[in-house]
Structures are given as structure tokens and as C-alpha cells.
Amino acid sequence: MKPKLRIDENIASQQDLKALILEVHEYARWYMHNAIKKRVHAKSKKRAAEPVLSPAATATIHSWNAEHPLSQKSFDELTRTLEAYAAEAPELSITLAAPPTSGVKRVLVGWCRDNISPHTLVNFQFNTNLLGGMVVRSGSHVYDWSFRRHILENLDKFPEALRNA
């Protein structure tokens, strides 16, 4: 089953997606609890506060609600769709020399989703030993575009470059 839901650009990794699923699940519990209270006209003095959702969770629920009326069945289907997305989405791991900013993450995830698959999930890591550039892992493939690798490959030219600097 191919997921029919476009995931918010801020959901970059499996961890982000799992957090989104938990938020949707928590919101569904709150929503259904309040729907039951309204149906039976329960007059409770203490009303449960609506859970605070991330912008990504809010956007996901609103886009889902545009095509599916909110109900327990609908929330279950949304959760199954998100879990299918998590199970089937291609994954990459990108290691940078420093923690990526949100702008860098957005650009790299956008590029991956435009050029690889709109369902791509990207896990970000950092390793200061890279000195710059990046290392991309996809399955058993490793693509190393780090400055460290370039320096190590050209050790004989490195002293010359320093002298000419």
C-alpha cells in the first residue's frame, strides 16, 4: 500500500515521523473523549485541555480532515497510513561536520524528496572529524564527499598547498 499522504517538510527522519504518530494518537484520544462527552451531554466541571500540537501535526490532521471526517475510524486510518509511510519510505543518513541548521535540513530533505522520492526520510548526524562536506549512507552504499577524505587522498599535495597559501 503506497501512502497517500504528503508529509510536512519538517518531518525529516523516522524519529520525527514517530513523534508525529504519537501526537496524532494523543490528539485522537482527546478528540474522541470530548466527542463522547458531547454525545452523552456530560457536564463535567473539569474539561480536558486540548493537546498542544506541533505545526507539522496540525497540518497533517487538517489535510487529512479535508478528505476524511474526523472519527475513530478516520484517526485509525491516519495512524495506519503514517505507519505504512514509516515502513515503506526510503531512508538516507547524512553526516555533516556540524549539527545542521533547520534551513540546511529543509534544503537537503527537499532535494532528496524532489530527486529521490517524495517519501524519503533523512536522518541527520554530525561528526567534526569530517572537517566539512558530508557523508551520505543509503542501505549498504556510502558516498563520502567530506573534506577529510579529500585531504587524506591528496596527502602528498597538502604541504604544497599550505606553502602556497
PyRosetta script that sets phi, psi and omega in degrees:
from pyrosetta import init, pose_from_sequence

init()
pose = pose_from_sequence("MKPKLRIDENIASQQDLKALILEVHEYARWYMHNAIKKRVHAKSKKRAAEPVLSPAATATIHSWNAEHPLSQKSFDELTRTLEAYAAEAPELSITLAAPPTSGVKRVLVGWCRDNISPHTLVNFQFNTNLLGGMVVRSGSHVYDWSFRRHILENLDKFPEALRNA")
pose.set_psi(1, 121.3)
pose.set_omega(1, 177.4)
pose.set_phi(2, -83.3)
pose.set_psi(2, 130.2)
pose.set_omega(2, 177.8)
pose.set_phi(3, -61.0)
pose.set_psi(3, 136.1)
pose.set_omega(3, -178.0)
pose.set_phi(4, -99.2)
pose.set_psi(4, 6.1)
pose.set_omega(4, -173.4)
pose.set_phi(5, -107.6)
pose.set_psi(5, 131.3)
pose.set_omega(5, 175.3)
pose.set_phi(6, -87.5)
pose.set_psi(6, 123.7)
pose.set_omega(6, -176.8)
pose.set_phi(7, -83.4)
pose.set_psi(7, 141.3)
pose.set_omega(7, 178.3)
pose.set_phi(8, -53.5)
pose.set_psi(8, 143.9)
pose.set_omega(8, -177.9)
pose.set_phi(9, -62.4)
pose.set_psi(9, -21.4)
pose.set_omega(9, 179.1)
pose.set_phi(10, -79.6)
pose.set_psi(10, -9.1)
pose.set_omega(10, 175.4)
pose.set_phi(11, -91.3)
pose.set_psi(11, 98.6)
pose.set_omega(11, -172.7)
pose.set_phi(12, -101.7)
pose.set_psi(12, -36.5)
pose.set_omega(12, -170.8)
pose.set_phi(13, -121.3)
pose.set_psi(13, 173.3)
pose.set_omega(13, 174.9)
pose.set_phi(14, -59.0)
pose.set_psi(14, -39.3)
pose.set_omega(14, -179.8)
pose.set_phi(15, -63.4)
pose.set_psi(15, -43.3)
pose.set_omega(15, 176.8)
pose.set_phi(16, -61.4)
pose.set_psi(16, -40.8)
pose.set_omega(16, -178.6)
pose.set_phi(17, -67.2)
pose.set_psi(17, -40.7)
pose.set_omega(17, 178.0)
pose.set_phi(18, -65.2)
pose.set_psi(18, -38.1)
pose.set_omega(18, 176.3)
pose.set_phi(19, -64.0)
pose.set_psi(19, -39.6)
pose.set_omega(19, 177.3)
pose.set_phi(20, -62.2)
pose.set_psi(20, -43.9)
pose.set_omega(20, 179.4)
pose.set_phi(21, -61.2)
pose.set_psi(21, -42.5)
pose.set_omega(21, 178.1)
pose.set_phi(22, -63.6)
pose.set_psi(22, -40.9)
pose.set_omega(22, 177.9)
pose.set_phi(23, -63.2)
pose.set_psi(23, -44.6)
pose.set_omega(23, 179.2)
pose.set_phi(24, -62.6)
pose.set_psi(24, -42.8)
pose.set_omega(24, 179.6)
pose.set_phi(25, -61.9)
pose.set_psi(25, -45.2)
pose.set_omega(25, 179.5)
pose.set_phi(26, -63.6)
pose.set_psi(26, -42.1)
pose.set_omega(26, 178.3)
pose.set_phi(27, -64.9)
pose.set_psi(27, -40.4)
pose.set_omega(27, 179.3)
pose.set_phi(28, -61.7)
pose.set_psi(28, -42.1)
pose.set_omega(28, 177.5)
pose.set_phi(29, -60.9)
pose.set_psi(29, -45.8)
pose.set_omega(29, 179.7)
pose.set_phi(30, -63.1)
pose.set_psi(30, -46.7)
pose.set_omega(30, -177.3)
pose.set_phi(31, -60.9)
pose.set_psi(31, -47.2)
pose.set_omega(31, -178.3)
pose.set_phi(32, -67.7)
pose.set_psi(32, -37.6)
pose.set_omega(32, 177.4)
pose.set_phi(33, -60.3)
pose.set_psi(33, -46.1)
pose.set_omega(33, 179.2)
pose.set_phi(34, -69.4)
pose.set_psi(34, -33.7)
pose.set_omega(34, 177.4)
pose.set_phi(35, -64.2)
pose.set_psi(35, -40.2)
pose.set_omega(35, 178.1)
pose.set_phi(36, -66.2)
pose.set_psi(36, -42.2)
pose.set_omega(36, 178.4)
pose.set_phi(37, -58.9)
pose.set_psi(37, -43.3)
pose.set_omega(37, 179.6)
pose.set_phi(38, -65.1)
pose.set_psi(38, -40.0)
pose.set_omega(38, -177.8)
pose.set_phi(39, -64.3)
pose.set_psi(39, -39.1)
pose.set_omega(39, -178.0)
pose.set_phi(40, -96.5)
pose.set_psi(40, 6.1)
pose.set_omega(40, 178.8)
pose.set_phi(41, 55.0)
pose.set_psi(41, 42.1)
pose.set_omega(41, 178.3)
pose.set_phi(42, -68.2)
pose.set_psi(42, 131.0)
pose.set_omega(42, 179.6)
pose.set_phi(43, -108.0)
pose.set_psi(43, 82.3)
pose.set_omega(43, 179.7)
pose.set_phi(44, -94.8)
pose.set_psi(44, 135.8)
pose.set_omega(44, 178.4)
pose.set_phi(45, -72.6)
pose.set_psi(45, -28.3)
pose.set_omega(45, -178.7)
pose.set_phi(46, -106.2)
pose.set_psi(46, 112.2)
pose.set_omega(46, -179.5)
pose.set_phi(47, -101.8)
pose.set_psi(47, 134.1)
pose.set_omega(47, 179.9)
pose.set_phi(48, -67.9)
pose.set_psi(48, 132.9)
pose.set_omega(48, 179.9)
pose.set_phi(49, -74.2)
pose.set_psi(49, 143.5)
pose.set_omega(49, 177.1)
pose.set_phi(50, -63.6)
pose.set_psi(50, 134.2)
pose.set_omega(50, 179.9)
pose.set_phi(51, -64.1)
pose.set_psi(51, 144.0)
pose.set_omega(51, 176.7)
pose.set_phi(52, -80.1)
pose.set_psi(52, 123.0)
pose.set_omega(52, -177.7)
pose.set_phi(53, -106.7)
pose.set_psi(53, 150.2)
pose.set_omega(53, 173.4)
pose.set_phi(54, -69.7)
pose.set_psi(54, 159.0)
pose.set_omega(54, 176.1)
pose.set_phi(55, -56.9)
pose.set_psi(55, -35.6)
pose.set_omega(55, 179.9)
pose.set_phi(56, -66.3)
pose.set_psi(56, -42.1)
pose.set_omega(56, 178.9)
pose.set_phi(57, -66.9)
pose.set_psi(57, -41.6)
pose.set_omega(57, 178.2)
pose.set_phi(58, -60.8)
pose.set_psi(58, -46.4)
pose.set_omega(58, 179.9)
pose.set_phi(59, -63.5)
pose.set_psi(59, -40.0)
pose.set_omega(59, -179.5)
pose.set_phi(60, -64.4)
pose.set_psi(60, -46.1)
pose.set_omega(60, -179.4)
pose.set_phi(61, -65.7)
pose.set_psi(61, -41.9)
pose.set_omega(61, 179.6)
pose.set_phi(62, -65.4)
pose.set_psi(62, -42.6)
pose.set_omega(62, 179.8)
pose.set_phi(63, -68.1)
pose.set_psi(63, -35.3)
pose.set_omega(63, 177.2)
pose.set_phi(64, -67.0)
pose.set_psi(64, -42.0)
pose.set_omega(64, -178.6)
pose.set_phi(65, -65.4)
pose.set_psi(65, -24.1)
pose.set_omega(65, 178.8)
pose.set_phi(66, -63.0)
pose.set_psi(66, -29.5)
pose.set_omega(66, -178.7)
pose.set_phi(67, -112.4)
pose.set_psi(67, -14.9)
pose.set_omega(67, -176.2)
pose.set_phi(68, -133.8)
pose.set_psi(68, 123.0)
pose.set_omega(68, 176.0)
pose.set_phi(69, -65.4)
pose.set_psi(69, 141.6)
pose.set_omega(69, -177.1)
pose.set_phi(70, -69.9)
pose.set_psi(70, 124.1)
pose.set_omega(70, 178.0)
pose.set_phi(71, -158.1)
pose.set_psi(71, 171.2)
pose.set_omega(71, 178.2)
pose.set_phi(72, -60.1)
pose.set_psi(72, -42.1)
pose.set_omega(72, 179.5)
pose.set_phi(73, -62.8)
pose.set_psi(73, -41.4)
pose.set_omega(73, -179.6)
pose.set_phi(74, -65.6)
pose.set_psi(74, -44.3)
pose.set_omega(74, 178.4)
pose.set_phi(75, -64.8)
pose.set_psi(75, -37.9)
pose.set_omega(75, 177.1)
pose.set_phi(76, -62.7)
pose.set_psi(76, -41.2)
pose.set_omega(76, 179.0)
pose.set_phi(77, -66.3)
pose.set_psi(77, -39.9)
pose.set_omega(77, 177.2)
pose.set_phi(78, -62.0)
pose.set_psi(78, -44.4)
pose.set_omega(78, 179.1)
pose.set_phi(79, -62.5)
pose.set_psi(79, -44.0)
pose.set_omega(79, 177.6)
pose.set_phi(80, -62.2)
pose.set_psi(80, -39.5)
pose.set_omega(80, 179.0)
pose.set_phi(81, -64.1)
pose.set_psi(81, -43.7)
pose.set_omega(81, 178.7)
pose.set_phi(82, -65.5)
pose.set_psi(82, -39.5)
pose.set_omega(82, 178.7)
pose.set_phi(83, -68.0)
pose.set_psi(83, -36.9)
pose.set_omega(83, 175.8)
pose.set_phi(84, -65.3)
pose.set_psi(84, -40.0)
pose.set_omega(84, 176.8)
pose.set_phi(85, -58.0)
pose.set_psi(85, -47.0)
pose.set_omega(85, -179.1)
pose.set_phi(86, -62.8)
pose.set_psi(86, -37.7)
pose.set_omega(86, -177.5)
pose.set_phi(87, -75.1)
pose.set_psi(87, -32.1)
pose.set_omega(87, -172.5)
pose.set_phi(88, -102.7)
pose.set_psi(88, -14.0)
pose.set_omega(88, -174.7)
pose.set_phi(89, -68.5)
pose.set_psi(89, 136.0)
pose.set_omega(89, 173.4)
pose.set_phi(90, -65.0)
pose.set_psi(90, 143.5)
pose.set_omega(90, -178.2)
pose.set_phi(91, -122.4)
pose.set_psi(91, 142.1)
pose.set_omega(91, 174.2)
pose.set_phi(92, -127.0)
pose.set_psi(92, 154.2)
pose.set_omega(92, 171.6)
pose.set_phi(93, -121.8)
pose.set_psi(93, 124.1)
pose.set_omega(93, 179.1)
pose.set_phi(94, -115.3)
pose.set_psi(94, 122.1)
pose.set_omega(94, 177.6)
pose.set_phi(95, -106.2)
pose.set_psi(95, 125.3)
pose.set_omega(95, 179.3)
pose.set_phi(96, -113.0)
pose.set_psi(96, 169.3)
pose.set_omega(96, -178.9)
pose.set_phi(97, -77.1)
pose.set_psi(97, -16.9)
pose.set_omega(97, -179.9)
pose.set_phi(98, -144.4)
pose.set_psi(98, 161.3)
pose.set_omega(98, 176.8)
pose.set_phi(99, -58.1)
pose.set_psi(99, 131.1)
pose.set_omega(99, -177.4)
pose.set_phi(100, -74.0)
pose.set_psi(100, 142.8)
pose.set_omega(100, 174.2)
pose.set_phi(101, -75.2)
pose.set_psi(101, 166.1)
pose.set_omega(101, 178.9)
pose.set_phi(102, -62.8)
pose.set_psi(102, -33.9)
pose.set_omega(102, 178.0)
pose.set_phi(103, -65.4)
pose.set_psi(103, -43.2)
pose.set_omega(103, 178.3)
pose.set_phi(104, -64.5)
pose.set_psi(104, -44.0)
pose.set_omega(104, 178.0)
pose.set_phi(105, -58.6)
pose.set_psi(105, -46.9)
pose.set_omega(105, -177.6)
pose.set_phi(106, -60.7)
pose.set_psi(106, -42.9)
pose.set_omega(106, -179.6)
pose.set_phi(107, -65.4)
pose.set_psi(107, -46.9)
pose.set_omega(107, -177.9)
pose.set_phi(108, -67.4)
pose.set_psi(108, -43.0)
pose.set_omega(108, 178.3)
pose.set_phi(109, -64.8)
pose.set_psi(109, -42.0)
pose.set_omega(109, 178.1)
pose.set_phi(110, -60.3)
pose.set_psi(110, -43.9)
pose.set_omega(110, 178.7)
pose.set_phi(111, -62.4)
pose.set_psi(111, -45.5)
pose.set_omega(111, -179.5)
pose.set_phi(112, -61.9)
pose.set_psi(112, -41.6)
pose.set_omega(112, -178.6)
pose.set_phi(113, -72.2)
pose.set_psi(113, -29.2)
pose.set_omega(113, 177.4)
pose.set_phi(114, -78.2)
pose.set_psi(114, -35.3)
pose.set_omega(114, -171.6)
pose.set_phi(115, -106.4)
pose.set_psi(115, -19.8)
pose.set_omega(115, -179.1)
pose.set_phi(116, -107.8)
pose.set_psi(116, -63.6)
pose.set_omega(116, 179.4)
pose.set_phi(117, -163.2)
pose.set_psi(117, 141.3)
pose.set_omega(117, 178.4)
pose.set_phi(118, -66.4)
pose.set_psi(118, -7.5)
pose.set_omega(118, -179.0)
pose.set_phi(119, -105.4)
pose.set_psi(119, 8.3)
pose.set_omega(119, -175.5)
pose.set_phi(120, -63.4)
pose.set_psi(120, 135.3)
pose.set_omega(120, 173.4)
pose.set_phi(121, -111.2)
pose.set_psi(121, 138.3)
pose.set_omega(121, -175.3)
pose.set_phi(122, -123.9)
pose.set_psi(122, 124.4)
pose.set_omega(122, 175.6)
pose.set_phi(123, -98.3)
pose.set_psi(123, 126.7)
pose.set_omega(123, -178.6)
pose.set_phi(124, -102.8)
pose.set_psi(124, 138.4)
pose.set_omega(124, 174.8)
pose.set_phi(125, -136.4)
pose.set_psi(125, 167.8)
pose.set_omega(125, 172.7)
pose.set_phi(126, -139.1)
pose.set_psi(126, 150.7)
pose.set_omega(126, -179.1)
pose.set_phi(127, -147.7)
pose.set_psi(127, 110.8)
pose.set_omega(127, -175.8)
pose.set_phi(128, -65.2)
pose.set_psi(128, -17.3)
pose.set_omega(128, 178.2)
pose.set_phi(129, -67.0)
pose.set_psi(129, -15.4)
pose.set_omega(129, 179.7)
pose.set_phi(130, -70.0)
pose.set_psi(130, -27.4)
pose.set_omega(130, -178.3)
pose.set_phi(131, 71.7)
pose.set_psi(131, -22.3)
pose.set_omega(131, -179.6)
pose.set_phi(132, 162.7)
pose.set_psi(132, 175.1)
pose.set_omega(132, -178.3)
pose.set_phi(133, 76.5)
pose.set_psi(133, -153.3)
pose.set_omega(133, -179.5)
pose.set_phi(134, -157.6)
pose.set_psi(134, 161.6)
pose.set_omega(134, 172.4)
pose.set_phi(135, -123.4)
pose.set_psi(135, 128.1)
pose.set_omega(135, -179.1)
pose.set_phi(136, -114.5)
pose.set_psi(136, 129.5)
pose.set_omega(136, 177.3)
pose.set_phi(137, -117.1)
pose.set_psi(137, 131.0)
pose.set_omega(137, 175.4)
pose.set_phi(138, -137.2)
pose.set_psi(138, 108.1)
pose.set_omega(138, -174.9)
pose.set_phi(139, 61.5)
pose.set_psi(139, -125.5)
pose.set_omega(139, 179.9)
pose.set_phi(140, -93.8)
pose.set_psi(140, 1.5)
pose.set_omega(140, -179.8)
pose.set_phi(141, -90.5)
pose.set_psi(141, 135.6)
pose.set_omega(141, 177.5)
pose.set_phi(142, -125.8)
pose.set_psi(142, 126.3)
pose.set_omega(142, 178.0)
pose.set_phi(143, -116.6)
pose.set_psi(143, 113.9)
pose.set_omega(143, -173.6)
pose.set_phi(144, -107.0)
pose.set_psi(144, 107.2)
pose.set_omega(144, 176.4)
pose.set_phi(145, -113.5)
pose.set_psi(145, 35.7)
pose.set_omega(145, -177.3)
pose.set_phi(146, -85.3)
pose.set_psi(146, 154.7)
pose.set_omega(146, 175.5)
pose.set_phi(147, -65.7)
pose.set_psi(147, -36.0)
pose.set_omega(147, -179.8)
pose.set_phi(148, -56.7)
pose.set_psi(148, -46.5)
pose.set_omega(148, -179.9)
pose.set_phi(149, -61.9)
pose.set_psi(149, -42.8)
pose.set_omega(149, -179.8)
pose.set_phi(150, -64.3)
pose.set_psi(150, -39.6)
pose.set_omega(150, 178.6)
pose.set_phi(151, -65.6)
pose.set_psi(151, -45.9)
pose.set_omega(151, -179.1)
pose.set_phi(152, -64.8)
pose.set_psi(152, -33.7)
pose.set_omega(152, 178.1)
pose.set_phi(153, -71.7)
pose.set_psi(153, -22.5)
pose.set_omega(153, -176.5)
pose.set_phi(154, -120.8)
pose.set_psi(154, 40.0)
pose.set_omega(154, -178.7)
pose.set_phi(155, -57.5)
pose.set_psi(155, -35.1)
pose.set_omega(155, -179.7)
pose.set_phi(156, -68.6)
pose.set_psi(156, -26.3)
pose.set_omega(156, -179.4)
pose.set_phi(157, -92.2)
pose.set_psi(157, -13.0)
pose.set_omega(157, -175.6)
pose.set_phi(158, -63.6)
pose.set_psi(158, -48.3)
pose.set_omega(158, 178.5)
pose.set_phi(159, -59.2)
pose.set_psi(159, -37.7)
pose.set_omega(159, 178.7)
pose.set_phi(160, -64.2)
pose.set_psi(160, -41.7)
pose.set_omega(160, 179.4)
pose.set_phi(161, -64.0)
pose.set_psi(161, -36.9)
pose.set_omega(161, 178.8)
pose.set_phi(162, -69.1)
pose.set_psi(162, -38.3)
pose.set_omega(162, 179.2)
pose.set_phi(163, -65.7)
pose.set_psi(163, -35.8)
pose.set_omega(163, -177.0)
pose.set_phi(164, -84.0)
pose.set_psi(164, -6.6)
pose.set_omega(164, -176.7)
pose.set_phi(165, -77.3)
pose.dump_pdb("model.pdb")
